[in-house]
Each structure stands twice: as structure tokens, then as C-alpha cells.
Amino acid sequence: MRPLSAADHDAALEVCARDRVANAFVAARIVEGSLRTSPGSFLGHWADGELRGLAWVSANVVPVELDDEGVSAVAARIMRMRRQCASIFGPSEQVMGLWGRLGPTWGPVRAIRTHQPLLTTRALPSDLGLAVDPEVRPARLDEVDLVLPAAAAMFTEEIGYPPYFGSDRSYRASIASLIRAGHTFVKVEDGEVVFKADVGSLALGCAQVQGVWLHPRLRGQGLSVPAMASVVEQVLSGMADEVSLYVNDFNVAARATYARCGFREVGAFTTVLL
């Protein structure tokens, strides 16, 4: 077990490519250059000179292709680092393996989202006969102030606490970064964002969508399907050849929307919120 460096770039991406849908988050961090800019944030598990698995260890812990030996090694290294994080998320078996080793010394937790279906689609919604909302479009950089309240509302609903306390400078910067990359899609009505979704991770031809939010006053009116269909249509029309996301199993409305948009279940995530 050792930290990865920029020299391990190709090997790390090869490991992620074993399941590009499940490993999109970490693959995107590698593609963005984090092996170079965030030294020590990747732990690699090696055997017989081969990289077998790895983990992103930063504000979050995200395992990639770790077998039981790799899970034990990563957990032991994290405990020696005396590092805690905001969450552990990723493929269920690996996350629960990590938490089983870290939990006794880390707890308590805010929540454990045990089963989060991992969904994917390669089908254009228009080919499925779905109406696509023409008003959903990439956000503009001058719309950061419009996007921020929607993003903060979504985060608070999902996690249970606001994304920042006091200054919003760092949070604004992260929103601006997504918008600058063309990864935030919005629908704006009367100067207010009423729908948003982000491509939070993009790598190996797979785009992972996160932060999907529809204004509460518009829910239950059948608007989420055409809005989400528009996001999928635009992403598949130039950004990636596959769109993925994961969703809480108890979010019945969201799961129905994604099913209508052509998503199918290909795995399961677990998230431990600390």
C-alpha cells in the first residue's frame, strides 16, 4: 500500500476502467490532474508489482476495485493517517468493508444510505419517444448567483445541513467551476433557477450526474421527466456516450423519473455520512 503519484496515471485509469460507471468519480479526479495537484490523496493497493485497487482519500473516501485485502490495507493506512472525512461512498461491498474497519473508532454517523441503486443509460430520450424540455440549457458563468440558491437547497435537502456556514466563497467557486466546464444544466424562469443538474464527474466516456433538483413548488406536475430527459439528451449528444447516477432507494419519485428517462440499474452504492 502506497500513495500514488503522477507516474501512476495510466495504471490508475486502467483500474477505474474495469467498471467506468462505478468508478466515474475517481476516474474524473485522475483525468483532472489530481494525482499531480493533490499528492497523497490516492492510495494504491499493489500485488506482485501490479496495481490491484485504489482509493480517493480526501474530504471523502471513495474505494475503487478493492478486494478484501485491499479494503483492509486502505483502512489500516487511513487509521494511521488519523484522517477523518465527510463521507465514504462508492460500491456497497467495498464501502461496508471500509466502514466495518473504520467505524468502531470513527463513529458516530449522521446516516448510512445502505442501498443506492447505481443507474446508467446510453439511449437518447428522444429515441425513446420522450418529450425533451427545450428550456433546459447549460448555465452561463454570469448566472452563478442564480444557481447558488438552487444548489444549496438541493445539498441541504439531500445531506441534512447547508453546504457552507458563514462565507459562501468556496462554495461559489465550486459552482463556477462546474458552470465554466459546461457541466451545469438549468431551467430559469423569471430570474430564478427552477431546475438544475450537474455533471459532477466525466471520464472514460461516462458522465455521472449529481445535484438533480426541481423547485418544490413545481413538483408533482410531471415536469421532472422532460427536464431530466433534456439533460441526458444534451450530455449524450457530445459530452459522453453513457450517463450514470446513483439515487437513494427510498426516493420513489426520483427513481420513477430516471426509469422513464431510460436508466437501468447496474449496481449499488452505499454512502456513510459522517
ChimeraX commands (.cxc) that place a marker at each C-alpha (Angstrom):
marker #1 position 0.00,0.00,0.00 radius 0.5
marker #1 position 1.46,3.35,-1.03 radius 0.5
marker #1 position 0.29,6.80,-2.21 radius 0.5
marker #1 position 0.01,7.14,-5.99 radius 0.5
marker #1 position 1.86,9.78,-7.97 radius 0.5
marker #1 position 1.57,11.27,-11.44 radius 0.5
marker #1 position 3.70,8.37,-12.71 radius 0.5
marker #1 position 0.83,6.02,-11.84 radius 0.5
marker #1 position -1.69,7.91,-14.00 radius 0.5
marker #1 position -2.19,5.25,-16.69 radius 0.5
marker #1 position -2.26,2.33,-14.26 radius 0.5
marker #1 position -4.83,4.09,-12.06 radius 0.5
marker #1 position -7.10,4.83,-15.02 radius 0.5
marker #1 position -6.85,1.22,-16.15 radius 0.5
marker #1 position -8.12,0.11,-12.76 radius 0.5
marker #1 position -11.01,2.60,-12.96 radius 0.5
marker #1 position -11.85,1.40,-16.48 radius 0.5
marker #1 position -12.74,-2.07,-15.17 radius 0.5
marker #1 position -16.09,-0.50,-14.27 radius 0.5
marker #1 position -16.24,3.03,-15.63 radius 0.5
marker #1 position -19.75,3.60,-14.29 radius 0.5
marker #1 position -18.99,2.66,-10.70 radius 0.5
marker #1 position -15.60,4.38,-10.76 radius 0.5
marker #1 position -16.51,7.59,-12.60 radius 0.5
marker #1 position -15.90,9.87,-9.63 radius 0.5
marker #1 position -12.31,8.77,-9.03 radius 0.5
marker #1 position -11.53,8.45,-12.74 radius 0.5
marker #1 position -12.61,12.07,-13.20 radius 0.5
marker #1 position -10.32,13.23,-10.39 radius 0.5
marker #1 position -7.44,11.45,-12.14 radius 0.5
marker #1 position -8.29,12.95,-15.54 radius 0.5
marker #1 position -8.50,16.41,-13.94 radius 0.5
marker #1 position -4.92,16.05,-12.74 radius 0.5
marker #1 position -5.38,15.35,-9.04 radius 0.5
marker #1 position -2.53,12.84,-8.98 radius 0.5
marker #1 position -0.28,15.84,-9.62 radius 0.5
marker #1 position -2.12,18.61,-7.76 radius 0.5
marker #1 position -3.28,16.63,-4.70 radius 0.5
marker #1 position -0.36,14.38,-3.75 radius 0.5
marker #1 position -1.29,11.83,-1.13 radius 0.5
marker #1 position -5.00,11.84,-2.00 radius 0.5
marker #1 position -4.81,8.48,-3.77 radius 0.5
marker #1 position -3.81,5.27,-2.02 radius 0.5
marker #1 position -2.88,2.34,-4.23 radius 0.5
marker #1 position -3.01,-1.35,-3.33 radius 0.5
marker #1 position -0.31,-3.30,-5.16 radius 0.5
marker #1 position 0.36,-7.02,-5.50 radius 0.5
marker #1 position 3.16,-8.65,-7.50 radius 0.5
marker #1 position 4.05,-5.27,-8.98 radius 0.5
marker #1 position 0.50,-4.68,-10.27 radius 0.5
marker #1 position -1.93,-2.00,-9.12 radius 0.5
marker #1 position -4.95,-4.03,-7.97 radius 0.5
marker #1 position -7.14,-1.30,-6.47 radius 0.5
marker #1 position -7.08,2.23,-5.10 radius 0.5
marker #1 position -8.96,4.76,-3.03 radius 0.5
marker #1 position -9.51,8.50,-3.12 radius 0.5
marker #1 position -8.83,9.78,0.40 radius 0.5
marker #1 position -9.61,13.47,0.77 radius 0.5
marker #1 position -12.75,15.21,2.01 radius 0.5
marker #1 position -14.41,11.91,1.08 radius 0.5
marker #1 position -13.16,8.34,0.91 radius 0.5
marker #1 position -14.05,6.54,-2.33 radius 0.5
marker #1 position -12.83,2.97,-2.98 radius 0.5
marker #1 position -12.07,1.60,-6.45 radius 0.5
marker #1 position -11.86,-2.11,-7.25 radius 0.5
marker #1 position -10.59,-3.08,-3.80 radius 0.5
marker #1 position -10.70,-6.73,-2.81 radius 0.5
marker #1 position -10.91,-7.71,0.86 radius 0.5
marker #1 position -7.14,-7.47,1.29 radius 0.5
marker #1 position -7.15,-4.05,-0.34 radius 0.5
marker #1 position -10.01,-2.83,1.85 radius 0.5
marker #1 position -8.11,-3.91,4.96 radius 0.5
marker #1 position -4.91,-2.24,3.77 radius 0.5
marker #1 position -6.63,1.05,2.90 radius 0.5
marker #1 position -8.50,1.13,6.22 radius 0.5
marker #1 position -5.27,0.47,8.13 radius 0.5
marker #1 position -3.45,3.25,6.28 radius 0.5
marker #1 position -6.29,5.74,6.87 radius 0.5
marker #1 position -6.27,4.94,10.60 radius 0.5
marker #1 position -2.52,5.51,10.74 radius 0.5
marker #1 position -3.03,8.83,8.96 radius 0.5
marker #1 position -5.53,9.77,11.70 radius 0.5
marker #1 position -7.69,11.30,8.98 radius 0.5
marker #1 position -11.46,11.60,9.06 radius 0.5
marker #1 position -13.73,12.74,6.25 radius 0.5
marker #1 position -17.24,13.96,5.47 radius 0.5
marker #1 position -18.37,10.70,3.88 radius 0.5
marker #1 position -17.43,7.31,2.48 radius 0.5
marker #1 position -19.22,6.39,-0.72 radius 0.5
marker #1 position -18.96,4.01,-3.63 radius 0.5
marker #1 position -19.71,0.35,-4.43 radius 0.5
marker #1 position -21.57,-1.13,-1.48 radius 0.5
marker #1 position -19.37,-4.11,-0.64 radius 0.5
marker #1 position -16.19,-2.02,-0.55 radius 0.5
marker #1 position -17.77,0.83,1.43 radius 0.5
marker #1 position -19.25,-1.50,4.03 radius 0.5
marker #1 position -15.91,-3.27,4.29 radius 0.5
marker #1 position -14.15,0.03,4.97 radius 0.5
marker #1 position -16.79,1.17,7.43 radius 0.5
marker #1 position -16.65,-2.14,9.27 radius 0.5
marker #1 position -12.98,-1.44,9.96 radius 0.5
marker #1 position -13.12,2.35,10.45 radius 0.5
marker #1 position -16.49,2.67,12.17 radius 0.5
marker #1 position -15.50,1.44,15.64 radius 0.5
marker #1 position -13.00,4.29,16.01 radius 0.5
marker #1 position -14.69,6.93,13.81 radius 0.5
marker #1 position -18.37,6.94,14.72 radius 0.5
marker #1 position -20.98,8.23,15.24 radius 0.5
marker #1 position -22.57,8.78,11.83 radius 0.5
marker #1 position -25.20,11.17,10.52 radius 0.5
marker #1 position -26.66,8.48,8.30 radius 0.5
marker #1 position -25.85,5.33,6.37 radius 0.5
marker #1 position -27.57,5.14,2.97 radius 0.5
marker #1 position -27.18,1.40,2.67 radius 0.5
marker #1 position -28.67,0.80,-0.76 radius 0.5
marker #1 position -28.39,3.42,-3.51 radius 0.5
marker #1 position -29.14,1.95,-6.93 radius 0.5
marker #1 position -26.45,2.79,-9.50 radius 0.5
marker #1 position -28.17,3.63,-12.78 radius 0.5
marker #1 position -26.98,4.13,-16.33 radius 0.5
marker #1 position -28.27,4.82,-19.83 radius 0.5
marker #1 position -26.86,5.14,-23.32 radius 0.5
marker #1 position -30.20,5.83,-25.01 radius 0.5
marker #1 position -31.20,9.25,-26.29 radius 0.5
marker #1 position -34.53,10.11,-24.63 radius 0.5
marker #1 position -35.84,11.43,-27.97 radius 0.5
marker #1 position -35.27,7.95,-29.44 radius 0.5
marker #1 position -37.44,6.58,-26.64 radius 0.5
marker #1 position -40.25,8.91,-27.64 radius 0.5
marker #1 position -39.84,11.22,-24.66 radius 0.5
marker #1 position -40.55,14.93,-24.76 radius 0.5
marker #1 position -37.38,16.91,-24.05 radius 0.5
marker #1 position -37.72,20.26,-22.28 radius 0.5
marker #1 position -36.21,22.84,-24.68 radius 0.5
marker #1 position -35.71,25.38,-21.88 radius 0.5
marker #1 position -33.11,23.27,-20.05 radius 0.5
marker #1 position -29.67,24.50,-21.11 radius 0.5
marker #1 position -26.08,24.89,-19.86 radius 0.5
marker #1 position -25.81,27.60,-17.23 radius 0.5
marker #1 position -23.82,30.74,-18.04 radius 0.5
marker #1 position -20.97,31.94,-15.88 radius 0.5
marker #1 position -22.84,35.17,-15.13 radius 0.5
marker #1 position -25.60,33.05,-13.53 radius 0.5
marker #1 position -23.61,31.84,-10.52 radius 0.5
marker #1 position -25.81,33.96,-8.23 radius 0.5
marker #1 position -28.90,32.28,-9.68 radius 0.5
marker #1 position -27.53,28.75,-9.44 radius 0.5
marker #1 position -26.18,29.05,-5.89 radius 0.5
marker #1 position -29.56,29.10,-4.06 radius 0.5
marker #1 position -30.78,26.07,-6.04 radius 0.5
marker #1 position -27.54,24.18,-5.43 radius 0.5
marker #1 position -27.59,24.99,-1.72 radius 0.5
marker #1 position -31.25,23.94,-1.42 radius 0.5
marker #1 position -30.52,20.62,-3.13 radius 0.5
marker #1 position -27.50,19.94,-0.90 radius 0.5
marker #1 position -29.42,20.77,2.27 radius 0.5
marker #1 position -32.34,18.54,1.28 radius 0.5
marker #1 position -30.03,15.65,0.46 radius 0.5
marker #1 position -27.45,15.85,3.25 radius 0.5
marker #1 position -29.43,17.49,6.04 radius 0.5
marker #1 position -27.26,20.56,6.64 radius 0.5
marker #1 position -26.24,23.54,4.46 radius 0.5
marker #1 position -23.17,23.33,2.19 radius 0.5
marker #1 position -21.45,26.25,3.92 radius 0.5
marker #1 position -21.53,28.29,7.10 radius 0.5
marker #1 position -20.56,31.94,7.01 radius 0.5
marker #1 position -18.77,32.83,3.79 radius 0.5
marker #1 position -20.01,31.20,0.58 radius 0.5
marker #1 position -16.76,31.94,-1.26 radius 0.5
marker #1 position -15.54,28.35,-1.58 radius 0.5
marker #1 position -18.98,27.05,-2.50 radius 0.5
marker #1 position -19.41,29.74,-5.14 radius 0.5
marker #1 position -16.04,28.78,-6.60 radius 0.5
marker #1 position -17.08,25.14,-6.95 radius 0.5
marker #1 position -20.33,26.16,-8.66 radius 0.5
marker #1 position -18.45,28.49,-11.01 radius 0.5
marker #1 position -16.02,25.71,-11.87 radius 0.5
marker #1 position -18.84,23.39,-12.95 radius 0.5
marker #1 position -20.51,26.14,-14.96 radius 0.5
marker #1 position -17.23,27.11,-16.61 radius 0.5
marker #1 position -16.78,23.50,-17.75 radius 0.5
marker #1 position -20.31,23.42,-19.20 radius 0.5
marker #1 position -21.34,20.82,-16.63 radius 0.5
marker #1 position -24.31,22.58,-15.02 radius 0.5
marker #1 position -27.71,22.47,-16.70 radius 0.5
marker #1 position -30.54,24.75,-15.62 radius 0.5
marker #1 position -34.02,25.93,-16.37 radius 0.5
marker #1 position -34.59,29.56,-15.45 radius 0.5
marker #1 position -38.00,31.17,-15.00 radius 0.5
marker #1 position -38.48,34.82,-14.04 radius 0.5
marker #1 position -34.87,35.17,-12.97 radius 0.5
marker #1 position -34.93,32.06,-10.78 radius 0.5
marker #1 position -33.43,28.61,-11.33 radius 0.5
marker #1 position -36.29,26.13,-11.05 radius 0.5
marker #1 position -34.39,23.04,-12.24 radius 0.5
marker #1 position -30.72,22.13,-12.13 radius 0.5
marker #1 position -28.46,19.13,-12.63 radius 0.5
marker #1 position -24.69,18.82,-12.75 radius 0.5
marker #1 position -22.28,16.51,-14.47 radius 0.5
marker #1 position -20.14,16.09,-11.39 radius 0.5
marker #1 position -17.71,13.61,-12.92 radius 0.5
marker #1 position -16.69,12.99,-16.53 radius 0.5
marker #1 position -14.14,10.37,-17.53 radius 0.5
marker #1 position -13.65,7.36,-19.78 radius 0.5
marker #1 position -16.70,8.31,-21.83 radius 0.5
marker #1 position -19.05,8.23,-18.83 radius 0.5
marker #1 position -20.76,11.28,-17.32 radius 0.5
marker #1 position -22.01,10.95,-13.75 radius 0.5
marker #1 position -24.91,13.29,-12.97 radius 0.5
marker #1 position -25.44,14.69,-9.49 radius 0.5
marker #1 position -27.30,17.51,-7.78 radius 0.5
marker #1 position -30.59,17.00,-9.61 radius 0.5
marker #1 position -33.15,19.42,-8.17 radius 0.5
marker #1 position -36.60,20.71,-9.07 radius 0.5
marker #1 position -38.13,23.64,-7.20 radius 0.5
marker #1 position -40.59,22.32,-4.56 radius 0.5
marker #1 position -43.49,24.37,-5.92 radius 0.5
marker #1 position -43.18,22.60,-9.29 radius 0.5
marker #1 position -43.01,19.05,-8.02 radius 0.5
marker #1 position -45.79,16.61,-8.79 radius 0.5
marker #1 position -46.65,18.30,-12.09 radius 0.5
marker #1 position -44.85,15.96,-14.46 radius 0.5
marker #1 position -42.03,18.42,-15.17 radius 0.5
marker #1 position -39.07,16.39,-13.91 radius 0.5
marker #1 position -39.10,13.81,-16.71 radius 0.5
marker #1 position -38.76,16.22,-19.67 radius 0.5
marker #1 position -36.22,18.30,-17.73 radius 0.5
marker #1 position -34.06,15.29,-16.89 radius 0.5
marker #1 position -34.54,13.90,-20.39 radius 0.5
marker #1 position -33.13,17.15,-21.74 radius 0.5
marker #1 position -30.00,16.80,-19.61 radius 0.5
marker #1 position -29.45,13.23,-20.78 radius 0.5
marker #1 position -30.08,14.21,-24.41 radius 0.5
marker #1 position -27.54,17.03,-24.29 radius 0.5
marker #1 position -24.88,15.01,-22.47 radius 0.5
marker #1 position -25.19,12.07,-24.87 radius 0.5
marker #1 position -25.10,14.41,-27.86 radius 0.5
marker #1 position -21.49,15.40,-27.37 radius 0.5
marker #1 position -20.14,15.09,-23.84 radius 0.5
marker #1 position -20.18,11.32,-23.24 radius 0.5
marker #1 position -21.60,8.08,-24.59 radius 0.5
marker #1 position -23.03,6.98,-21.24 radius 0.5
marker #1 position -24.81,8.81,-18.43 radius 0.5
marker #1 position -24.89,7.44,-14.90 radius 0.5
marker #1 position -26.08,8.44,-11.45 radius 0.5
marker #1 position -26.95,6.88,-8.13 radius 0.5
marker #1 position -30.09,7.53,-6.13 radius 0.5
marker #1 position -31.44,6.78,-2.66 radius 0.5
marker #1 position -33.62,3.68,-2.78 radius 0.5
marker #1 position -36.31,5.44,-0.74 radius 0.5
marker #1 position -36.64,8.30,-3.25 radius 0.5
marker #1 position -39.53,6.75,-5.14 radius 0.5
marker #1 position -40.31,9.82,-7.25 radius 0.5
marker #1 position -36.73,10.25,-8.45 radius 0.5
marker #1 position -36.38,6.56,-9.27 radius 0.5
marker #1 position -39.56,6.72,-11.35 radius 0.5
marker #1 position -38.25,9.77,-13.22 radius 0.5
marker #1 position -34.94,8.08,-14.03 radius 0.5
marker #1 position -36.69,4.90,-15.17 radius 0.5
marker #1 position -38.86,6.96,-17.52 radius 0.5
marker #1 position -35.70,8.57,-18.91 radius 0.5
marker #1 position -34.25,5.19,-19.83 radius 0.5
marker #1 position -31.96,4.49,-16.88 radius 0.5
marker #1 position -31.43,0.90,-15.76 radius 0.5
marker #1 position -29.87,-0.44,-12.57 radius 0.5
marker #1 position -26.36,-1.87,-12.93 radius 0.5
marker #1 position -25.11,-1.93,-9.34 radius 0.5
marker #1 position -25.48,-0.47,-5.87 radius 0.5
marker #1 position -23.69,2.24,-3.90 radius 0.5
marker #1 position -23.59,2.86,-0.17 radius 0.5
marker #1 position -22.90,6.24,1.44 radius 0.5
marker #1 position -21.80,6.75,5.03 radius 0.5
marker #1 position -22.38,10.36,6.08 radius 0.5
marker #1 position -20.18,11.48,8.95 radius 0.5
marker link #1:1,2 radius 0.2
marker link #1:2,3 radius 0.2
marker link #1:3,4 radius 0.2
marker link #1:4,5 radius 0.2
marker link #1:5,6 radius 0.2
marker link #1:6,7 radius 0.2
marker link #1:7,8 radius 0.2
marker link #1:8,9 radius 0.2
marker link #1:9,10 radius 0.2
marker link #1:10,11 radius 0.2
marker link #1:11,12 radius 0.2
marker link #1:12,13 radius 0.2
marker link #1:13,14 radius 0.2
marker link #1:14,15 radius 0.2
marker link #1:15,16 radius 0.2
marker link #1:16,17 radius 0.2
marker link #1:17,18 radius 0.2
marker link #1:18,19 radius 0.2
marker link #1:19,20 radius 0.2
marker link #1:20,21 radius 0.2
marker link #1:21,22 radius 0.2
marker link #1:22,23 radius 0.2
marker link #1:23,24 radius 0.2
marker link #1:24,25 radius 0.2
marker link #1:25,26 radius 0.2
marker link #1:26,27 radius 0.2
marker link #1:27,28 radius 0.2
marker link #1:28,29 radius 0.2
marker link #1:29,30 radius 0.2
marker link #1:30,31 radius 0.2
marker link #1:31,32 radius 0.2
marker link #1:32,33 radius 0.2
marker link #1:33,34 radius 0.2
marker link #1:34,35 radius 0.2
marker link #1:35,36 radius 0.2
marker link #1:36,37 radius 0.2
marker link #1:37,38 radius 0.2
marker link #1:38,39 radius 0.2
marker link #1:39,40 radius 0.2
marker link #1:40,41 radius 0.2
marker link #1:41,42 radius 0.2
marker link #1:42,43 radius 0.2
marker link #1:43,44 radius 0.2
marker link #1:44,45 radius 0.2
marker link #1:45,46 radius 0.2
marker link #1:46,47 radius 0.2
marker link #1:47,48 radius 0.2
marker link #1:48,49 radius 0.2
marker link #1:49,50 radius 0.2
marker link #1:50,51 radius 0.2
marker link #1:51,52 radius 0.2
marker link #1:52,53 radius 0.2
marker link #1:53,54 radius 0.2
marker link #1:54,55 radius 0.2
marker link #1:55,56 radius 0.2
marker link #1:56,57 radius 0.2
marker link #1:57,58 radius 0.2
marker link #1:58,59 radius 0.2
marker link #1:59,60 radius 0.2
marker link #1:60,61 radius 0.2
marker link #1:61,62 radius 0.2
marker link #1:62,63 radius 0.2
marker link #1:63,64 radius 0.2
marker link #1:64,65 radius 0.2
marker link #1:65,66 radius 0.2
marker link #1:66,67 radius 0.2
marker link #1:67,68 radius 0.2
marker link #1:68,69 radius 0.2
marker link #1:69,70 radius 0.2
marker link #1:70,71 radius 0.2
marker link #1:71,72 radius 0.2
marker link #1:72,73 radius 0.2
marker link #1:73,74 radius 0.2
marker link #1:74,75 radius 0.2
marker link #1:75,76 radius 0.2
marker link #1:76,77 radius 0.2
marker link #1:77,78 radius 0.2
marker link #1:78,79 radius 0.2
marker link #1:79,80 radius 0.2
marker link #1:80,81 radius 0.2
marker link #1:81,82 radius 0.2
marker link #1:82,83 radius 0.2
marker link #1:83,84 radius 0.2
marker link #1:84,85 radius 0.2
marker link #1:85,86 radius 0.2
marker link #1:86,87 radius 0.2
marker link #1:87,88 radius 0.2
marker link #1:88,89 radius 0.2
marker link #1:89,90 radius 0.2
marker link #1:90,91 radius 0.2
marker link #1:91,92 radius 0.2
marker link #1:92,93 radius 0.2
marker link #1:93,94 radius 0.2
marker link #1:94,95 radius 0.2
marker link #1:95,96 radius 0.2
marker link #1:96,97 radius 0.2
marker link #1:97,98 radius 0.2
marker link #1:98,99 radius 0.2
marker link #1:99,100 radius 0.2
marker link #1:100,101 radius 0.2
marker link #1:101,102 radius 0.2
marker link #1:102,103 radius 0.2
marker link #1:103,104 radius 0.2
marker link #1:104,105 radius 0.2
marker link #1:105,106 radius 0.2
marker link #1:106,107 radius 0.2
marker link #1:107,108 radius 0.2
marker link #1:108,109 radius 0.2
marker link #1:109,110 radius 0.2
marker link #1:110,111 radius 0.2
marker link #1:111,112 radius 0.2
marker link #1:112,113 radius 0.2
marker link #1:113,114 radius 0.2
marker link #1:114,115 radius 0.2
marker link #1:115,116 radius 0.2
marker link #1:116,117 radius 0.2
marker link #1:117,118 radius 0.2
marker link #1:118,119 radius 0.2
marker link #1:119,120 radius 0.2
marker link #1:120,121 radius 0.2
marker link #1:121,122 radius 0.2
marker link #1:122,123 radius 0.2
marker link #1:123,124 radius 0.2
marker link #1:124,125 radius 0.2
marker link #1:125,126 radius 0.2
marker link #1:126,127 radius 0.2
marker link #1:127,128 radius 0.2
marker link #1:128,129 radius 0.2
marker link #1:129,130 radius 0.2
marker link #1:130,131 radius 0.2
marker link #1:131,132 radius 0.2
marker link #1:132,133 radius 0.2
marker link #1:133,134 radius 0.2
marker link #1:134,135 radius 0.2
marker link #1:135,136 radius 0.2
marker link #1:136,137 radius 0.2
marker link #1:137,138 radius 0.2
marker link #1:138,139 radius 0.2
marker link #1:139,140 radius 0.2
marker link #1:140,141 radius 0.2
marker link #1:141,142 radius 0.2
marker link #1:142,143 radius 0.2
marker link #1:143,144 radius 0.2
marker link #1:144,145 radius 0.2
marker link #1:145,146 radius 0.2
marker link #1:146,147 radius 0.2
marker link #1:147,148 radius 0.2
marker link #1:148,149 radius 0.2
marker link #1:149,150 radius 0.2
marker link #1:150,151 radius 0.2
marker link #1:151,152 radius 0.2
marker link #1:152,153 radius 0.2
marker link #1:153,154 radius 0.2
marker link #1:154,155 radius 0.2
marker link #1:155,156 radius 0.2
marker link #1:156,157 radius 0.2
marker link #1:157,158 radius 0.2
marker link #1:158,159 radius 0.2
marker link #1:159,160 radius 0.2
marker link #1:160,161 radius 0.2
marker link #1:161,162 radius 0.2
marker link #1:162,163 radius 0.2
marker link #1:163,164 radius 0.2
marker link #1:164,165 radius 0.2
marker link #1:165,166 radius 0.2
marker link #1:166,167 radius 0.2
marker link #1:167,168 radius 0.2
marker link #1:168,169 radius 0.2
marker link #1:169,170 radius 0.2
marker link #1:170,171 radius 0.2
marker link #1:171,172 radius 0.2
marker link #1:172,173 radius 0.2
marker link #1:173,174 radius 0.2
marker link #1:174,175 radius 0.2
marker link #1:175,176 radius 0.2
marker link #1:176,177 radius 0.2
marker link #1:177,178 radius 0.2
marker link #1:178,179 radius 0.2
marker link #1:179,180 radius 0.2
marker link #1:180,181 radius 0.2
marker link #1:181,182 radius 0.2
marker link #1:182,183 radius 0.2
marker link #1:183,184 radius 0.2
marker link #1:184,185 radius 0.2
marker link #1:185,186 radius 0.2
marker link #1:186,187 radius 0.2
marker link #1:187,188 radius 0.2
marker link #1:188,189 radius 0.2
marker link #1:189,190 radius 0.2
marker link #1:190,191 radius 0.2
marker link #1:191,192 radius 0.2
marker link #1:192,193 radius 0.2
marker link #1:193,194 radius 0.2
marker link #1:194,195 radius 0.2
marker link #1:195,196 radius 0.2
marker link #1:196,197 radius 0.2
marker link #1:197,198 radius 0.2
marker link #1:198,199 radius 0.2
marker link #1:199,200 radius 0.2
marker link #1:200,201 radius 0.2
marker link #1:201,202 radius 0.2
marker link #1:202,203 radius 0.2
marker link #1:203,204 radius 0.2
marker link #1:204,205 radius 0.2
marker link #1:205,206 radius 0.2
marker link #1:206,207 radius 0.2
marker link #1:207,208 radius 0.2
marker link #1:208,209 radius 0.2
marker link #1:209,210 radius 0.2
marker link #1:210,211 radius 0.2
marker link #1:211,212 radius 0.2
marker link #1:212,213 radius 0.2
marker link #1:213,214 radius 0.2
marker link #1:214,215 radius 0.2
marker link #1:215,216 radius 0.2
marker link #1:216,217 radius 0.2
marker link #1:217,218 radius 0.2
marker link #1:218,219 radius 0.2
marker link #1:219,220 radius 0.2
marker link #1:220,221 radius 0.2
marker link #1:221,222 radius 0.2
marker link #1:222,223 radius 0.2
marker link #1:223,224 radius 0.2
marker link #1:224,225 radius 0.2
marker link #1:225,226 radius 0.2
marker link #1:226,227 radius 0.2
marker link #1:227,228 radius 0.2
marker link #1:228,229 radius 0.2
marker link #1:229,230 radius 0.2
marker link #1:230,231 radius 0.2
marker link #1:231,232 radius 0.2
marker link #1:232,233 radius 0.2
marker link #1:233,234 radius 0.2
marker link #1:234,235 radius 0.2
marker link #1:235,236 radius 0.2
marker link #1:236,237 radius 0.2
marker link #1:237,238 radius 0.2
marker link #1:238,239 radius 0.2
marker link #1:239,240 radius 0.2
marker link #1:240,241 radius 0.2
marker link #1:241,242 radius 0.2
marker link #1:242,243 radius 0.2
marker link #1:243,244 radius 0.2
marker link #1:244,245 radius 0.2
marker link #1:245,246 radius 0.2
marker link #1:246,247 radius 0.2
marker link #1:247,248 radius 0.2
marker link #1:248,249 radius 0.2
marker link #1:249,250 radius 0.2
marker link #1:250,251 radius 0.2
marker link #1:251,252 radius 0.2
marker link #1:252,253 radius 0.2
marker link #1:253,254 radius 0.2
marker link #1:254,255 radius 0.2
marker link #1:255,256 radius 0.2
marker link #1:256,257 radius 0.2
marker link #1:257,258 radius 0.2
marker link #1:258,259 radius 0.2
marker link #1:259,260 radius 0.2
marker link #1:260,261 radius 0.2
marker link #1:261,262 radius 0.2
marker link #1:262,263 radius 0.2
marker link #1:263,264 radius 0.2
marker link #1:264,265 radius 0.2
marker link #1:265,266 radius 0.2
marker link #1:266,267 radius 0.2
marker link #1:267,268 radius 0.2
marker link #1:268,269 radius 0.2
marker link #1:269,270 radius 0.2
marker link #1:270,271 radius 0.2
marker link #1:271,272 radius 0.2
marker link #1:272,273 radius 0.2
marker link #1:273,274 radius 0.2
view
